[in-house]
């Protein structure tokens, strides 16, 4: 008999976990490469990424209410489209988000101790894996504190930039054309993907049919408001060109606004934000590993649930170990691009699954828009990310075929 996880999360905690994933390191780092790709079209790219994310959020909310079990789109694809599509979604999520975990850990290392970024990243992974091992409620408490601190730092950045004499009218337009706009939207989508964490924790949410459909769009809406405020504030002092060249955009913005004393606070906020994202990411990946192990797609030992803490402890330790290795060896920018491709494919399958549910909460029109948007943004990413992501998905498909033939 399969042992179930403890349902301990209400709407507030579910929203906080989603925000911990979205309002994280992405807003501190993604604005610069997105501005470099889109130019004055940054805000339009942000709007496009948010629109695709909204379609995905509604699809995820409908599916999670119908199937309140750990695993997210892995479960939805399996139930609505067939075992292969569920497996492919789970494979893309685990591989892509494991890479994203490494990216967040490396962000921590870069801000805390640039000369030893990989070492700090590994220490961060080990420490947060230990926190998650102690139970999802402890992780929710930690995420709540992190979200509050990060929002305070971002509010300080917005107030400083908009209140500065250096602030002007934000650059708004479409100077880089459609290709740059799409690529920027794909990069910015990386910062919106955290609402999936609510769905992947479906087995640990109280009254999931009511809680998840409320928590997902609420978390997404709060994140969008925060992102728009920050983007407008930073554009007002740096301009699109200056933002595109920035190495630490929010720190550069407060410096340009005449508040160099706020730079260390921004650096600390970026570090805390990355830690918050890492907590939620490891939670989501380990729950998908749990679901895939239950179905035999991964080693059965990873399906174990701790008798005291009631968490998938072996899955969490395995994920933490892989992330630690990647954090010790990987490149930050490559990890982000690779992750974005895998996540967009994951959501494409979520929208295809939601299409089969029929009318309700936007129904098929939103699912169709979400599916088309995910595929468009995925293949608009840099060619290296598209090739690497496609190759890894192909490896997963071959592994599935080999296993199916043996059985």
KEKE-3310 file (N, C-alpha, C; in steps of 0.2 Angstrom, whole numbers, plus 5000, padded with zeros to 4 digits):
npx = (5004:5003:5011:5004:5007:5008:4994:4996:4996:4989:4979:4986:5000:5002:5002:5013:5023:5023:5026:5038:5046:5044:5046:5060:5077:5077:5071:5081:5091:5087:5082:5092:5098:5086:5082:5093:5090:5077:5077:5069:5058:5056:5045:5034:5038:5038:5025:5020:5026:5020:5006:5007:5011:4999:4989:4995:4995:4981:4978:4985:4980:4966:4969:4976:4967:4958:4967:4974:4988:5005:5017:5013:5012:5017:5008:4996:4998:5000:4987:4978:4983:4991:5003:5016:5016:5015:5026:5036:5034:5037:5050:5056:5053:5060:5074:5075:5072:5081:5093:5089:5089:5103:5107:5101:5108:5121:5119:5117:5130:5138:5134:5137:5150:5160:5173:5173:5162:5156:5159:5152:5139:5137:5137:5126:5116:5117:5113:5100:5093:5094:5085:5073:5071:5067:5053:5039:5031:5040:5048:5039:5038:5051:5051:5041:5047:5058:5052:5045:5056:5063:5053:5052:5065:5064:5054:5061:5070:5062:5056:5067:5073:5062:5060:5071:5081:5087:5078:5068:5057:5052:5060:5050:5045:5047:5060:5069:5062:5052:5058:5068:5059:5052:5062:5066:5054:5054:5065:5061:5050:5056:5056:5043:5039:5037:5024:5020:5025:5016:5006:5013:5015:5003:4998:5001:4993:4979:4962:4962:4955:4949:4959:4970:4966:4963:4976:4985:4983:4983:4996:5003:4998:5002:5016:5017:5013:5024:5035:5032:5033:5046:5053:5049:5054:5068:5071:5068:5079:5091:5088:5084:5096:5106:5102:5102:5116:5120:5127:5123:5109:5099:5107:5115:5105:5101:5113:5115:5104:5108:5110:5121:5123:5113:5117:5123:5112:5104:5112:5112:5098:5096:5104:5096:5084:5088:5090:5077:5071:5078:5074:5060:5061:5068:5059:5048:5054:5058:5046:5041:5050:5047:5033:5036:5045:5036:5028:5037:5046:5057:5070:5063:5066:5066:5053:5050:5043:5047:5044:5042:5044:5036:5039:5046:5060:5071:5070:5072:5085:5092:5090:5095:5109:5112:5110:5120:5131:5130:5130:5143:5150:5144:5139:5132:5124:5121:5114:5102:5096:5095:5086:5075:5070:5066:5056:5046:5042:5037:5026:5019:5014:5006:4996:4990:4985:4975:4967:4959:4950:4939:4926:4926:4933:4940:4943:4945:4950:4960:4969:4973:4979:4989:4997:5001:5009:5019:5026:5030:5038:5048:5055:5060:5071:5089:5099:5108:5102:5090:5094:5102:5091:5082:5089:5091:5078:5075:5084:5077:5065:5070:5074:5062:5056:5064:5063:5049:5049:5056:5047)
npy = (4994:5011:5024:5039:5057:5070:5081:5097:5111:5126:5139:5151:5147:5139:5149:5157:5148:5147:5160:5161:5153:5161:5175:5177:5174:5176:5189:5197:5194:5191:5202:5209:5201:5199:5212:5215:5207:5211:5225:5240:5234:5227:5228:5224:5211:5206:5206:5197:5185:5184:5182:5170:5162:5164:5157:5144:5143:5143:5131:5122:5124:5119:5106:5101:5102:5092:5081:5079:5075:5071:5076:5084:5089:5077:5068:5073:5072:5059:5054:5060:5060:5049:5036:5039:5053:5058:5053:5060:5073:5073:5069:5080:5090:5086:5085:5098:5107:5102:5107:5120:5122:5121:5132:5142:5140:5143:5156:5161:5158:5167:5179:5179:5175:5178:5173:5160:5154:5141:5133:5139:5137:5123:5121:5128:5120:5108:5112:5117:5105:5098:5105:5104:5090:5089:5091:5097:5108:5115:5119:5128:5138:5143:5148:5158:5168:5171:5176:5188:5196:5197:5204:5216:5221:5223:5232:5243:5245:5249:5261:5269:5271:5276:5288:5295:5309:5305:5298:5295:5295:5278:5268:5262:5252:5243:5240:5230:5221:5206:5193:5196:5200:5188:5180:5186:5185:5172:5170:5178:5171:5161:5166:5166:5153:5147:5145:5132:5124:5124:5115:5103:5100:5095:5084:5087:5098:5105:5102:5101:5104:5116:5124:5124:5130:5143:5147:5147:5156:5168:5169:5170:5182:5192:5191:5196:5209:5214:5211:5220:5233:5233:5232:5244:5253:5251:5253:5266:5273:5267:5265:5256:5252:5253:5244:5232:5230:5229:5220:5217:5220:5226:5231:5240:5249:5255:5261:5270:5278:5286:5280:5272:5266:5257:5246:5235:5229:5226:5216:5206:5204:5198:5186:5180:5178:5169:5158:5156:5152:5140:5132:5130:5124:5112:5106:5104:5096:5084:5079:5076:5066:5057:5053:5048:5037:5029:5024:5016:5022:5027:5022:5011:5013:5027:5030:5030:5035:5045:5039:5047:5061:5061:5064:5063:5057:5050:5053:5067:5068:5062:5070:5082:5078:5076:5090:5096:5091:5097:5110:5112:5111:5116:5129:5145:5153:5144:5134:5140:5143:5130:5125:5133:5129:5115:5117:5124:5115:5106:5113:5114:5101:5101:5110:5104:5093:5099:5103:5092:5092:5099:5112:5126:5137:5145:5135:5126:5137:5144:5134:5130:5142:5143:5131:5134:5146:5141:5132:5141:5150:5142:5137:5149:5152:5154:5145:5135:5131:5126:5115:5107:5105:5098:5087:5080:5077:5068:5058:5054:5049:5038:5030:5027:5020:5009:5003:5000:4991:4980:4976)
npz = (5000:4995:5004:5010:5009:5021:5023:5025:5021:5019:5010:5011:5014:5003:4993:4997:4995:4981:4978:4983:4974:4962:4965:4966:4963:4949:4946:4950:4941:4928:4921:4914:4903:4896:4893:4885:4874:4870:4870:4870:4871:4882:4892:4885:4882:4895:4897:4888:4892:4905:4900:4894:4905:4913:4906:4908:4922:4924:4918:4925:4938:4936:4933:4944:4954:4950:4951:4964:4968:4972:4960:4949:4932:4927:4933:4927:4913:4912:4916:4907:4894:4892:4897:4891:4888:4901:4907:4899:4902:4916:4915:4908:4917:4929:4925:4919:4930:4940:4934:4935:4949:4952:4945:4954:4966:4962:4960:4973:4977:4969:4973:4987:4989:4977:4973:4977:4972:4967:4978:4989:4983:4984:4997:5001:4995:5001:5014:5013:5008:5019:5027:5020:5022:5035:5034:5025:5031:5039:5028:5022:5032:5032:5019:5020:5028:5020:5008:5013:5016:5004:4996:5003:5001:4987:4986:4992:4982:4971:4976:4979:4966:4958:4965:4963:4957:4945:4938:4924:4910:4907:4895:4882:4869:4853:4849:4845:4837:4832:4835:4845:4855:4857:4862:4873:4881:4883:4891:4902:4906:4914:4926:4930:4932:4945:4950:4948:4958:4968:4962:4961:4974:4978:4985:4998:5001:5010:5007:4992:4980:4982:4987:4978:4965:4970:4975:4965:4954:4962:4967:4955:4951:4961:4959:4946:4947:4956:4947:4936:4943:4947:4935:4928:4937:4936:4923:4922:4927:4922:4908:4893:4886:4895:4905:4898:4897:4910:4924:4936:4938:4947:4958:4951:4947:4959:4962:4952:4954:4964:4977:4984:4996:4997:4989:4995:5003:4992:4986:4997:4997:4985:4987:4997:4990:4980:4988:4993:4981:4979:4989:4986:4974:4975:4983:4974:4963:4970:4973:4961:4957:4967:4962:4950:4953:4960:4950:4943:4934:4939:4950:4963:4976:4978:4981:4994:5009:5023:5039:5051:5048:5036:5023:5006:5008:5003:4990:4991:4996:4985:4974:4980:4980:4967:4962:4970:4964:4951:4954:4958:4946:4935:4922:4925:4916:4906:4912:4915:4903:4898:4907:4905:4893:4895:4905:4898:4889:4898:4903:4891:4889:4900:4896:4885:4892:4900:4890:4887:4897:4894:4895:4907:4918:4908:4900:4884:4875:4883:4886:4873:4869:4879:4876:4863:4865:4874:4866:4856:4863:4868:4857:4853:4861:4864:4851:4856:4869:4864:4857:4866:4875:4868:4864:4877:4880:4870:4874:4885:4880:4872:4882:4889:4879:4878:4890:4890:4879:4885:4895)
capx = (5000:5007:5010:5003:5010:5003:4991:4997:4997:4983:4980:4992:5006:5003:5004:5020:5028:5023:5030:5046:5048:5044:5049:5067:5083:5075:5070:5088:5096:5084:5080:5097:5098:5080:5083:5098:5087:5071:5078:5064:5052:5056:5039:5030:5040:5036:5017:5019:5028:5014:5000:5008:5011:4992:4986:4998:4992:4974:4978:4988:4975:4961:4972:4978:4961:4956:4971:4978:4993:5012:5020:5011:5010:5018:5002:4991:4999:4998:4980:4974:4986:4994:5009:5022:5017:5016:5033:5040:5033:5041:5057:5058:5053:5066:5080:5076:5072:5087:5097:5087:5091:5110:5107:5099:5113:5126:5117:5119:5138:5140:5133:5140:5158:5161:5179:5172:5154:5154:5159:5146:5133:5136:5135:5119:5112:5117:5109:5093:5091:5092:5079:5067:5071:5063:5046:5037:5029:5046:5050:5035:5039:5057:5050:5037:5052:5062:5047:5044:5062:5064:5048:5055:5071:5062:5050:5066:5073:5057:5055:5073:5073:5057:5060:5077:5081:5089:5073:5065:5052:5055:5060:5045:5044:5048:5066:5073:5058:5048:5063:5071:5054:5050:5068:5066:5049:5056:5070:5057:5046:5059:5055:5036:5037:5036:5017:5020:5027:5009:5003:5017:5014:4996:4997:5002:4988:4973:4956:4966:4950:4947:4965:4975:4963:4964:4982:4990:4982:4984:5003:5005:4996:5006:5022:5017:5013:5030:5039:5031:5035:5053:5055:5048:5059:5075:5071:5068:5086:5096:5086:5085:5103:5110:5099:5105:5123:5121:5129:5119:5104:5096:5112:5117:5100:5101:5119:5113:5099:5112:5110:5126:5123:5108:5119:5124:5106:5101:5115:5109:5091:5097:5106:5090:5079:5090:5089:5070:5069:5081:5070:5054:5063:5070:5053:5045:5058:5058:5039:5040:5054:5043:5028:5039:5047:5030:5026:5042:5050:5064:5071:5058:5068:5065:5046:5050:5041:5049:5039:5041:5043:5031:5042:5050:5066:5076:5070:5075:5093:5095:5089:5101:5116:5113:5111:5126:5137:5129:5132:5151:5153:5140:5139:5126:5119:5119:5109:5096:5094:5093:5080:5069:5067:5063:5050:5041:5039:5033:5019:5015:5010:5000:4990:4987:4981:4970:4962:4955:4945:4933:4924:4927:4939:4943:4942:4950:4954:4966:4973:4976:4984:4995:5001:5005:5013:5024:5030:5033:5044:5053:5059:5063:5077:5095:5099:5111:5097:5085:5098:5103:5085:5079:5093:5089:5071:5076:5087:5072:5060:5073:5074:5055:5054:5068:5059:5043:5050:5058:5041)
capy = (5000:5017:5029:5046:5063:5074:5087:5102:5117:5130:5144:5156:5143:5137:5155:5159:5143:5149:5166:5159:5151:5166:5181:5174:5176:5178:5196:5200:5192:5190:5208:5211:5197:5200:5219:5214:5203:5214:5232:5244:5230:5223:5227:5220:5204:5204:5205:5191:5180:5184:5180:5162:5160:5164:5151:5138:5143:5141:5124:5118:5124:5114:5099:5100:5101:5085:5076:5082:5070:5073:5075:5089:5087:5070:5064:5075:5070:5051:5052:5063:5059:5042:5036:5042:5060:5060:5052:5065:5079:5072:5069:5087:5094:5084:5087:5105:5110:5101:5112:5127:5122:5122:5139:5146:5139:5147:5163:5162:5158:5173:5185:5179:5175:5177:5169:5153:5153:5134:5130:5141:5134:5116:5121:5130:5114:5103:5115:5117:5099:5096:5109:5100:5083:5090:5092:5103:5113:5119:5123:5133:5143:5147:5152:5164:5173:5174:5180:5194:5200:5199:5209:5222:5224:5225:5238:5248:5247:5253:5268:5273:5272:5281:5294:5298:5314:5302:5294:5298:5290:5272:5266:5257:5251:5237:5242:5224:5216:5200:5188:5198:5200:5181:5177:5189:5183:5165:5171:5180:5165:5157:5169:5165:5146:5145:5142:5124:5121:5123:5109:5097:5098:5093:5079:5090:5103:5104:5103:5104:5106:5123:5128:5125:5135:5149:5149:5147:5163:5173:5169:5173:5189:5195:5191:5200:5216:5215:5212:5226:5238:5233:5233:5251:5257:5250:5256:5273:5276:5264:5264:5249:5250:5252:5238:5227:5230:5228:5213:5216:5226:5230:5235:5245:5254:5259:5265:5275:5282:5290:5277:5267:5262:5252:5240:5228:5227:5222:5209:5202:5202:5193:5180:5177:5176:5163:5153:5154:5148:5134:5128:5128:5120:5105:5103:5102:5091:5078:5076:5073:5060:5052:5051:5043:5031:5025:5021:5012:5025:5028:5017:5011:5015:5034:5031:5029:5041:5045:5037:5052:5067:5060:5067:5058:5058:5047:5057:5073:5067:5060:5077:5086:5076:5078:5097:5098:5090:5102:5117:5112:5110:5119:5136:5148:5155:5138:5131:5144:5142:5123:5124:5136:5124:5109:5119:5126:5108:5103:5116:5113:5095:5103:5113:5098:5089:5103:5103:5086:5093:5103:5119:5127:5141:5147:5129:5125:5142:5146:5128:5131:5148:5141:5126:5137:5150:5137:5130:5147:5153:5137:5137:5156:5152:5153:5138:5130:5129:5122:5109:5103:5102:5093:5080:5077:5075:5062:5053:5051:5046:5032:5026:5025:5015:5003:5000:4997:4984:4975:4974)
capz = (5000:4995:5010:5007:5012:5026:5020:5030:5018:5017:5004:5012:5013:4996:4989:4999:4992:4974:4977:4985:4968:4957:4967:4968:4960:4943:4945:4951:4936:4921:4917:4910:4897:4893:4890:4879:4868:4868:4870:4873:4871:4888:4896:4881:4883:4901:4897:4884:4897:4910:4897:4893:4912:4916:4903:4911:4928:4925:4916:4931:4944:4935:4933:4951:4958:4948:4953:4970:4970:4970:4953:4944:4925:4926:4934:4923:4907:4912:4917:4902:4887:4891:4901:4888:4889:4908:4908:4896:4906:4922:4913:4907:4924:4934:4922:4918:4936:4943:4932:4938:4956:4951:4944:4960:4970:4959:4961:4980:4978:4966:4977:4994:4989:4970:4971:4978:4970:4967:4985:4992:4980:4986:5005:5001:4993:5007:5020:5011:5008:5026:5029:5017:5025:5041:5033:5021:5035:5040:5022:5021:5037:5030:5013:5021:5030:5014:5003:5016:5016:4997:4994:5007:4997:4980:4987:4993:4975:4967:4979:4978:4958:4956:4969:4962:4952:4939:4935:4918:4907:4905:4887:4880:4862:4850:4844:4843:4833:4835:4837:4851:4859:4859:4866:4880:4884:4885:4897:4908:4908:4919:4933:4932:4933:4951:4953:4947:4964:4971:4959:4962:4981:4978:4990:5004:5002:5013:5003:4986:4975:4983:4989:4973:4960:4972:4977:4959:4950:4967:4967:4949:4950:4965:4956:4940:4950:4958:4942:4933:4947:4947:4928:4927:4941:4934:4916:4923:4929:4917:4901:4890:4884:4901:4908:4894:4898:4917:4926:4942:4936:4953:4961:4946:4947:4965:4962:4947:4957:4970:4984:4984:5002:4997:4985:4999:5004:4986:4986:5002:4995:4979:4990:5001:4985:4977:4993:4993:4975:4979:4994:4983:4968:4978:4985:4968:4960:4974:4973:4954:4957:4971:4958:4944:4956:4962:4944:4941:4929:4942:4955:4968:4983:4979:4982:5001:5013:5030:5044:5056:5044:5031:5017:5002:5011:4998:4983:4992:4996:4978:4971:4983:4978:4959:4962:4972:4958:4945:4957:4958:4939:4929:4921:4927:4910:4902:4916:4915:4896:4897:4912:4902:4887:4899:4909:4893:4886:4903:4903:4884:4890:4905:4893:4881:4896:4902:4884:4887:4902:4892:4897:4914:4920:4902:4896:4879:4873:4887:4885:4866:4869:4883:4872:4857:4868:4877:4860:4853:4867:4869:4851:4852:4865:4860:4848:4861:4874:4861:4855:4872:4878:4863:4865:4883:4879:4866:4878:4890:4876:4870:4889:4890:4874:4879:4896:4888:4876:4890:4899)
cpx = (5004:5006:5009:5006:5005:5001:4991:4997:4990:4984:4986:4999:5007:5005:5011:5025:5029:5027:5037:5049:5049:5047:5056:5072:5082:5075:5077:5092:5093:5082:5085:5097:5091:5080:5088:5095:5081:5072:5072:5058:5052:5049:5034:5032:5038:5028:5016:5021:5022:5008:5001:5008:5004:4989:4989:4995:4985:4973:4980:4983:4969:4963:4973:4972:4958:4960:4976:4983:5000:5014:5018:5009:5012:5012:4997:4992:4998:4991:4976:4976:4989:5000:5015:5022:5017:5023:5038:5040:5037:5048:5060:5058:5059:5072:5081:5076:5078:5092:5096:5089:5099:5111:5106:5105:5119:5125:5119:5127:5141:5140:5136:5147:5160:5168:5178:5164:5152:5154:5153:5139:5132:5134:5128:5114:5111:5112:5102:5090:5089:5086:5072:5066:5067:5056:5044:5034:5035:5049:5046:5036:5046:5055:5046:5042:5056:5058:5046:5050:5064:5059:5050:5060:5069:5058:5055:5069:5068:5056:5061:5074:5068:5057:5067:5077:5084:5084:5070:5059:5055:5055:5055:5045:5045:5055:5069:5068:5055:5053:5066:5065:5052:5056:5068:5060:5050:5061:5066:5052:5049:5058:5047:5034:5036:5029:5016:5021:5021:5006:5007:5017:5006:4994:4998:4998:4982:4967:4959:4961:4948:4954:4969:4972:4963:4971:4987:4989:4984:4992:5005:5003:5000:5013:5022:5017:5020:5035:5038:5034:5043:5056:5055:5053:5066:5076:5071:5074:5091:5094:5087:5092:5107:5108:5102:5112:5125:5123:5125:5114:5101:5101:5114:5112:5100:5107:5118:5108:5102:5111:5115:5126:5118:5111:5120:5118:5103:5105:5113:5102:5092:5099:5100:5085:5081:5089:5082:5068:5072:5077:5064:5056:5064:5064:5049:5048:5057:5051:5038:5044:5050:5037:5031:5042:5041:5027:5031:5047:5057:5064:5066:5060:5067:5058:5045:5047:5043:5044:5037:5039:5038:5033:5045:5057:5072:5076:5073:5083:5096:5095:5095:5108:5117:5114:5117:5132:5136:5132:5140:5154:5150:5141:5132:5121:5117:5114:5103:5093:5091:5086:5074:5066:5063:5056:5045:5038:5035:5026:5015:5011:5005:4994:4987:4983:4975:4964:4957:4949:4939:4932:4926:4934:4943:4943:4948:4953:4960:4971:4977:4981:4990:5000:5005:5010:5020:5029:5034:5039:5050:5058:5062:5069:5083:5096:5103:5107:5092:5088:5099:5097:5082:5083:5092:5083:5071:5079:5081:5067:5063:5073:5067:5054:5058:5065:5053:5043:5052:5052:5036)
cpy = (5006:5022:5036:5051:5066:5080:5093:5110:5120:5135:5148:5153:5141:5143:5157:5154:5145:5155:5165:5157:5156:5172:5179:5177:5178:5185:5200:5199:5192:5196:5210:5207:5198:5207:5219:5211:5208:5222:5236:5240:5225:5222:5223:5212:5201:5202:5198:5185:5179:5181:5172:5159:5159:5158:5145:5138:5141:5133:5120:5118:5119:5107:5097:5098:5094:5080:5078:5077:5073:5072:5080:5086:5080:5066:5066:5072:5062:5050:5055:5061:5052:5042:5039:5049:5062:5059:5057:5071:5078:5072:5076:5091:5092:5086:5095:5109:5108:5106:5119:5127:5124:5130:5144:5146:5143:5154:5165:5163:5165:5179:5185:5179:5173:5173:5162:5151:5146:5131:5132:5138:5127:5116:5123:5124:5109:5105:5115:5110:5096:5099:5105:5093:5083:5090:5098:5109:5118:5123:5129:5139:5147:5151:5158:5169:5176:5178:5187:5199:5202:5205:5216:5225:5226:5232:5244:5250:5251:5260:5272:5275:5277:5288:5298:5304:5311:5299:5298:5293:5284:5271:5261:5258:5244:5237:5235:5219:5210:5195:5190:5198:5193:5178:5180:5187:5176:5165:5173:5175:5161:5160:5168:5158:5143:5142:5135:5121:5120:5116:5103:5095:5097:5088:5081:5096:5101:5106:5106:5106:5113:5127:5129:5130:5142:5152:5150:5154:5169:5174:5172:5180:5194:5196:5195:5207:5218:5216:5218:5232:5239:5235:5241:5255:5257:5253:5263:5277:5273:5265:5257:5247:5249:5246:5232:5225:5228:5221:5212:5221:5230:5234:5241:5251:5258:5264:5271:5280:5286:5287:5271:5263:5257:5245:5234:5225:5223:5216:5204:5199:5197:5186:5176:5174:5170:5157:5151:5150:5141:5129:5125:5123:5113:5102:5100:5096:5084:5075:5073:5066:5055:5049:5046:5037:5026:5021:5017:5015:5027:5023:5017:5013:5023:5035:5031:5036:5040:5044:5043:5059:5067:5065:5062:5059:5056:5051:5064:5073:5066:5067:5082:5084:5077:5086:5099:5097:5095:5108:5117:5112:5114:5127:5139:5149:5149:5134:5134:5143:5135:5122:5127:5132:5118:5111:5121:5120:5105:5106:5115:5106:5096:5106:5108:5094:5092:5103:5098:5087:5096:5109:5119:5131:5143:5141:5128:5131:5144:5140:5129:5137:5146:5136:5130:5142:5147:5135:5135:5150:5148:5137:5144:5157:5152:5146:5133:5127:5124:5115:5104:5101:5097:5086:5077:5074:5068:5057:5050:5047:5039:5027:5023:5019:5008:4999:4997:4991:4979:4972:4970)
cpz = (5000:5001:5007:5012:5017:5023:5026:5028:5016:5011:5005:5011:5006:4991:4991:4995:4984:4973:4979:4979:4963:4959:4970:4964:4953:4942:4946:4945:4929:4917:4912:4903:4893:4889:4884:4873:4866:4867:4873:4873:4877:4892:4892:4881:4890:4901:4893:4889:4902:4907:4896:4900:4915:4913:4906:4918:4929:4923:4922:4937:4942:4936:4941:4956:4956:4951:4958:4972:4969:4963:4948:4937:4924:4927:4929:4916:4906:4912:4911:4895:4887:4895:4898:4889:4896:4909:4905:4899:4913:4921:4912:4913:4928:4931:4922:4925:4941:4941:4935:4946:4956:4950:4950:4965:4968:4960:4968:4980:4975:4970:4984:4993:4981:4969:4973:4977:4970:4974:4989:4990:4983:4993:5005:4999:4998:5013:5019:5010:5015:5029:5027:5020:5031:5040:5029:5025:5037:5034:5021:5026:5034:5024:5015:5024:5024:5009:5006:5015:5009:4995:4997:5003:4990:4981:4988:4986:4971:4970:4978:4970:4956:4959:4968:4957:4945:4935:4930:4916:4905:4897:4886:4872:4860:4846:4842:4838:4836:4838:4844:4857:4862:4864:4873:4884:4887:4891:4903:4910:4914:4926:4935:4934:4939:4954:4952:4954:4968:4969:4961:4970:4983:4984:4997:5006:5005:5008:4996:4981:4976:4984:4982:4967:4963:4973:4970:4956:4955:4967:4961:4948:4955:4962:4950:4942:4952:4952:4938:4936:4946:4940:4926:4930:4938:4927:4917:4924:4924:4910:4899:4889:4890:4905:4905:4895:4906:4919:4932:4942:4942:4957:4957:4946:4953:4965:4957:4950:4963:4977:4984:4990:5002:4993:4990:5001:4998:4985:4991:5000:4989:4982:4993:4996:4982:4982:4993:4987:4976:4984:4990:4977:4970:4980:4979:4964:4963:4974:4966:4954:4961:4966:4953:4947:4958:4956:4940:4936:4932:4948:4961:4974:4984:4981:4990:5004:5020:5035:5049:5052:5039:5025:5013:5003:5006:4992:4985:4993:4989:4974:4973:4981:4971:4959:4964:4967:4953:4948:4957:4951:4934:4928:4922:4921:4906:4906:4916:4908:4895:4901:4908:4897:4891:4902:4904:4890:4891:4903:4896:4885:4895:4901:4888:4885:4898:4896:4884:4893:4900:4895:4905:4915:4914:4897:4890:4876:4876:4886:4878:4866:4873:4879:4867:4860:4871:4871:4857:4857:4868:4863:4849:4856:4861:4857:4853:4866:4870:4859:4861:4875:4874:4864:4871:4883:4875:4869:4882:4886:4874:4877:4890:4885:4875:4885:4894:4884:4880:4894:4895)
residu = (UNK:UNK:UNK:UNK:UNK:UNK:UNK:UNK:UNK:UNK:UNK:UNK:UNK:UNK:UNK:UNK:UNK:UNK:UNK:UNK:UNK:UNK:UNK:UNK:UNK:UNK:UNK:UNK:UNK:UNK:UNK:UNK:UNK:UNK:UNK:UNK:UNK:UNK:UNK:UNK:UNK:UNK:UNK:UNK:UNK:UNK:UNK:UNK:UNK:UNK:UNK:UNK:UNK:UNK:UNK:UNK:UNK:UNK:UNK:UNK:UNK:UNK:UNK:UNK:UNK:UNK:UNK:UNK:UNK:UNK:UNK:UNK:UNK:UNK:UNK:UNK:UNK:UNK:UNK:UNK:UNK:UNK:UNK:UNK:UNK:UNK:UNK:UNK:UNK:UNK:UNK:UNK:UNK:UNK:UNK:UNK:UNK:UNK:UNK:UNK:UNK:UNK:UNK:UNK:UNK:UNK:UNK:UNK:UNK:UNK:UNK:UNK:UNK:UNK:UNK:UNK:UNK:UNK:UNK:UNK:UNK:UNK:UNK:UNK:UNK:UNK:UNK:UNK:UNK:UNK:UNK:UNK:UNK:UNK:UNK:UNK:UNK:UNK:UNK:UNK:UNK:UNK:UNK:UNK:UNK:UNK:UNK:UNK:UNK:UNK:UNK:UNK:UNK:UNK:UNK:UNK:UNK:UNK:UNK:UNK:UNK:UNK:UNK:UNK:UNK:UNK:UNK:UNK:UNK:UNK:UNK:UNK:UNK:UNK:UNK:UNK:UNK:UNK:UNK:UNK:UNK:UNK:UNK:UNK:UNK:UNK:UNK:UNK:UNK:UNK:UNK:UNK:UNK:UNK:UNK:UNK:UNK:UNK:UNK:UNK:UNK:UNK:UNK:UNK:UNK:UNK:UNK:UNK:UNK:UNK:UNK:UNK:UNK:UNK:UNK:UNK:UNK:UNK:UNK:UNK:UNK:UNK:UNK:UNK:UNK:UNK:UNK:UNK:UNK:UNK:UNK:UNK:UNK:UNK:UNK:UNK:UNK:UNK:UNK:UNK:UNK:UNK:UNK:UNK:UNK:UNK:UNK:UNK:UNK:UNK:UNK:UNK:UNK:UNK:UNK:UNK:UNK:UNK:UNK:UNK:UNK:UNK:UNK:UNK:UNK:UNK:UNK:UNK:UNK:UNK:UNK:UNK:UNK:UNK:UNK:UNK:UNK:UNK:UNK:UNK:UNK:UNK:UNK:UNK:UNK:UNK:UNK:UNK:UNK:UNK:UNK:UNK:UNK:UNK:UNK:UNK:UNK:UNK:UNK:UNK:UNK:UNK:UNK:UNK:UNK:UNK:UNK:UNK:UNK:UNK:UNK:UNK:UNK:UNK:UNK:UNK:UNK:UNK:UNK:UNK:UNK:UNK:UNK:UNK:UNK:UNK:UNK:UNK:UNK:UNK:UNK:UNK:UNK:UNK:UNK:UNK:UNK:UNK:UNK:UNK:UNK:UNK:UNK:UNK:UNK:UNK:UNK:UNK:UNK:UNK:UNK:UNK:UNK:UNK:UNK:UNK:UNK:UNK:UNK:UNK:UNK:UNK:UNK:UNK:UNK:UNK:UNK:UNK:UNK:UNK:UNK:UNK:UNK:UNK:UNK:UNK:UNK:UNK:UNK:UNK:UNK:UNK:UNK:UNK:UNK:UNK:UNK:UNK:UNK:UNK:UNK:UNK:UNK:UNK:UNK:UNK:UNK:UNK:UNK:UNK:UNK:UNK:UNK:UNK:UNK:UNK:UNK)
# end
